[in-house]
Amino acid sequence: MGLSIDNLPEGGGINKVVGPGNITAKINSVVLEPFKFIPDAYHLVMNIETEPIDGFEGFMIDKEQPQLGHHKGQVGKVKASQYAFADGETKTGIKIERDRSILIFLKNLCASLGQEDWFKSQNNKHNTIEDFVMAFNNDRPFNEIFLDFCLAGKEYENKSGYISHNLWLPKSGKGSYAFTPKGTGKVMKYDESKHLTKLDRKPIAKFDDDEVDGTDFSKAGDDFDLD
């Protein structure tokens, strides 16, 4: 019997999920995700959405509330850093504090958002970093503010056998940054040789998805869930 062309999916179009590269996007929410390999460590994860794309229908905003419609841009989960925030010490003896590191990131993010006043207003209001991030997420000083981003990432093969990406913000360089106010021209330029770790496509006995903190957005029929 010959190869059947019945019941094949329609043409690809624009991916509903962002990948590594330079994009302009807003933040929809921010969450702390525990990093299971280091006690009490966290990834700070931003759920982002690009600017609206003409003729594009993204994932549903909330599958439980279909009346909210669909995202108008691509969406994705982006870690504030490739590495989790954790208490520790560098090889040269410099102490690293998890909470302080997260606060520094949020301070810089608020500066790019033009929301320094919100950040300053939180001084001594919260007993834990979890409470601070919750307030940031609830007060939404990032709401509908678009930033320019450079997204780095690592390829992995998801459960459906397709290439997906773990995304994070790369370290800033001299005069260029992983995120900036929209249109300033100071965001670092994406460089695949520096910002993308490609999958080593060796023959494997079966498809597997054991990437640390990997998220599968590609299962047919599933919509993207924002936290």
C-alpha positions as CSV (number, residue, x, y, z in Angstrom):
1,M,0.0,0.0,0.0
2,G,1.3,3.5,-0.9
3,L,1.8,6.4,1.4
4,S,-1.5,8.1,2.4
5,I,-1.9,11.8,2.3
6,D,-5.3,11.8,4.0
7,N,-5.8,13.5,7.4
8,L,-2.5,15.4,7.3
9,P,-2.5,18.7,9.4
10,E,-2.9,22.0,7.6
11,G,0.2,24.1,6.8
12,G,2.4,25.4,9.5
13,G,2.1,29.2,9.7
14,I,3.5,31.2,12.5
15,N,4.6,29.3,15.6
16,K,2.4,30.2,18.6
17,V,5.4,30.0,20.9
18,V,8.4,32.3,20.9
19,G,11.9,31.0,20.3
20,P,15.4,32.4,20.9
21,G,16.1,35.7,19.2
22,N,15.3,39.4,19.4
23,I,11.7,40.2,20.1
24,T,9.4,42.9,21.5
25,A,7.1,41.6,24.1
26,K,5.1,42.4,27.3
27,I,5.0,40.5,30.5
28,N,1.7,38.8,31.4
29,S,2.7,37.3,34.7
30,V,5.7,36.4,36.8
31,V,6.2,33.3,39.0
32,L,8.8,31.7,41.2
33,E,9.4,28.1,40.2
34,P,11.4,25.8,42.6
35,F,14.6,24.3,41.2
36,K,14.5,20.7,42.4
37,F,18.2,20.1,42.3
38,I,19.1,22.8,44.8
39,P,17.2,23.2,48.1
40,D,15.2,26.5,48.3
41,A,16.5,27.6,44.9
42,Y,14.1,29.4,42.5
43,H,13.8,30.3,38.8
44,L,12.0,33.6,38.3
45,V,9.9,33.0,35.2
46,M,8.2,35.6,33.1
47,N,5.2,34.6,30.9
48,I,5.6,36.9,27.9
49,E,3.6,37.8,24.8
50,T,4.8,39.5,21.7
51,E,3.2,42.4,20.0
52,P,0.0,41.6,18.1
53,I,0.5,39.9,14.7
54,D,-1.9,40.6,11.9
55,G,-4.1,37.6,11.0
56,F,-2.7,35.6,13.8
57,E,-4.7,33.6,16.4
58,G,-2.6,32.5,19.3
59,F,-3.4,30.1,22.1
60,M,-6.5,30.6,24.2
61,I,-6.0,33.0,27.1
62,D,-7.9,30.7,29.4
63,K,-9.4,27.4,28.4
64,E,-11.9,27.6,31.3
65,Q,-13.0,31.1,30.1
66,P,-13.3,30.8,26.2
67,Q,-15.0,34.2,26.1
68,L,-11.6,35.8,26.8
69,G,-10.5,34.8,23.3
70,H,-7.0,34.1,22.1
71,H,-3.6,35.7,22.6
72,K,-2.9,38.2,19.8
73,G,0.8,37.4,19.8
74,Q,3.2,34.6,20.4
75,V,3.7,33.5,24.0
76,G,6.5,31.9,26.0
77,K,8.1,31.2,29.4
78,V,11.4,33.0,29.9
79,K,13.7,32.5,32.9
80,A,15.3,35.6,34.4
81,S,18.6,33.7,34.2
82,Q,20.0,30.5,32.9
83,Y,20.8,29.5,36.4
84,A,18.5,29.3,39.4
85,F,18.7,31.9,42.1
86,A,20.1,30.3,45.2
87,D,22.2,31.1,48.3
88,G,25.8,30.2,47.8
89,E,29.4,31.3,47.4
90,T,31.6,31.9,44.4
91,K,35.0,30.3,44.0
92,T,36.6,33.5,45.1
93,G,34.6,33.5,48.4
94,I,31.9,36.1,47.5
95,K,28.6,35.2,49.1
96,I,25.5,35.1,46.9
97,E,22.1,35.7,48.5
98,R,19.0,34.3,46.6
99,D,16.6,37.0,47.7
100,R,19.0,39.9,47.1
101,S,19.7,38.6,43.6
102,I,16.0,38.3,42.7
103,L,15.4,41.8,44.1
104,I,18.3,43.2,42.0
105,F,16.7,41.6,38.9
106,L,13.3,43.1,39.7
107,K,14.8,46.5,40.4
108,N,16.4,46.5,37.0
109,L,13.2,45.2,35.4
110,C,11.2,48.0,37.0
111,A,13.7,50.6,35.8
112,S,13.2,49.4,32.2
113,L,9.4,49.4,32.7
114,G,9.5,53.0,34.0
115,Q,8.1,51.7,37.3
116,E,10.9,52.7,39.8
117,D,8.3,54.3,42.0
118,W,6.5,51.0,42.4
119,F,9.7,49.2,43.4
120,K,10.6,51.9,45.9
121,S,7.1,51.8,47.4
122,Q,7.6,48.1,48.4
123,N,10.5,48.8,50.8
124,N,10.0,46.9,54.1
125,K,6.5,45.8,53.1
126,H,7.2,42.1,52.6
127,N,8.6,39.5,54.9
128,T,9.6,37.0,52.2
129,I,10.7,37.0,48.6
130,E,7.7,34.9,47.8
131,D,5.4,37.8,49.1
132,F,7.4,40.4,47.2
133,V,7.1,38.5,43.8
134,M,3.4,37.9,44.6
135,A,2.9,41.6,45.0
136,F,4.7,42.3,41.8
137,N,2.5,39.8,40.0
138,N,-0.7,41.1,41.6
139,D,0.0,44.9,41.2
140,R,1.1,44.3,37.6
141,P,3.4,47.3,37.2
142,F,4.4,45.6,33.9
143,N,0.9,45.6,32.5
144,E,0.7,46.3,28.8
145,I,4.3,47.7,28.7
146,F,6.4,46.4,25.8
147,L,10.1,45.8,26.1
148,D,12.8,44.8,23.7
149,F,14.3,41.4,24.6
150,C,17.1,39.2,23.6
151,L,16.2,35.6,24.4
152,A,18.8,32.8,24.7
153,G,17.9,29.2,25.0
154,K,18.6,25.5,24.7
155,E,16.9,23.0,22.3
156,Y,15.3,19.9,23.6
157,E,13.2,17.2,22.1
158,N,9.7,17.2,23.5
159,K,7.4,14.2,24.0
160,S,5.9,14.7,20.6
161,G,9.3,14.4,19.0
162,Y,9.6,18.1,18.0
163,I,12.3,20.6,18.9
164,S,11.3,23.0,21.7
165,H,13.3,25.5,23.7
166,N,14.1,26.3,27.3
167,L,14.4,30.1,27.2
168,W,16.3,32.5,29.5
169,L,17.7,36.0,29.5
170,P,21.5,36.1,28.7
171,K,23.9,38.1,30.8
172,S,24.2,41.7,29.8
173,G,27.3,42.9,28.0
174,K,29.0,46.3,27.8
175,G,26.5,48.8,26.6
176,S,23.9,46.2,25.6
177,Y,21.3,44.5,27.8
178,A,19.0,41.5,27.7
179,F,16.0,43.8,28.0
180,T,15.4,47.5,27.5
181,P,12.6,49.9,27.0
182,K,11.1,49.5,23.5
183,G,12.9,51.3,20.8
184,T,16.0,52.4,22.7
185,G,18.4,50.3,20.5
186,K,20.4,49.1,23.5
187,V,19.2,45.5,23.6
188,M,21.9,43.1,22.8
189,K,21.8,41.5,19.3
190,Y,21.0,37.9,19.3
191,D,23.9,35.7,18.2
192,E,23.1,32.0,17.7
193,S,26.7,31.0,18.3
194,K,26.5,32.5,21.8
195,H,22.8,32.4,22.7
196,L,21.6,29.0,21.5
197,T,22.6,25.5,22.7
198,K,21.6,23.1,20.0
199,L,20.4,19.6,20.6
200,D,22.9,16.9,19.9
201,R,20.9,14.9,17.4
202,K,22.3,11.4,18.1
203,P,20.2,8.4,17.2
204,I,18.1,7.4,20.1
205,A,16.0,4.3,20.9
206,K,13.0,6.4,21.9
207,F,11.8,10.0,22.2
208,D,12.3,11.3,25.7
209,D,11.8,14.7,27.4
210,D,13.9,14.8,30.6
211,E,15.3,18.3,30.1
212,V,15.5,20.1,33.4
213,D,12.6,22.6,33.7
214,G,11.5,21.7,30.2
215,T,8.0,22.8,29.1
216,D,6.1,21.1,26.3
217,F,4.0,23.5,24.3
218,S,3.6,21.4,21.2
219,K,1.2,18.6,22.0
220,A,-1.5,18.7,19.4
221,G,-4.8,20.2,20.5
222,D,-3.4,21.7,23.7
223,D,-3.4,25.4,24.5
224,F,-0.7,27.3,26.3
225,D,-1.4,27.8,30.0
226,L,-0.3,30.9,31.6
227,D,0.4,30.7,35.3
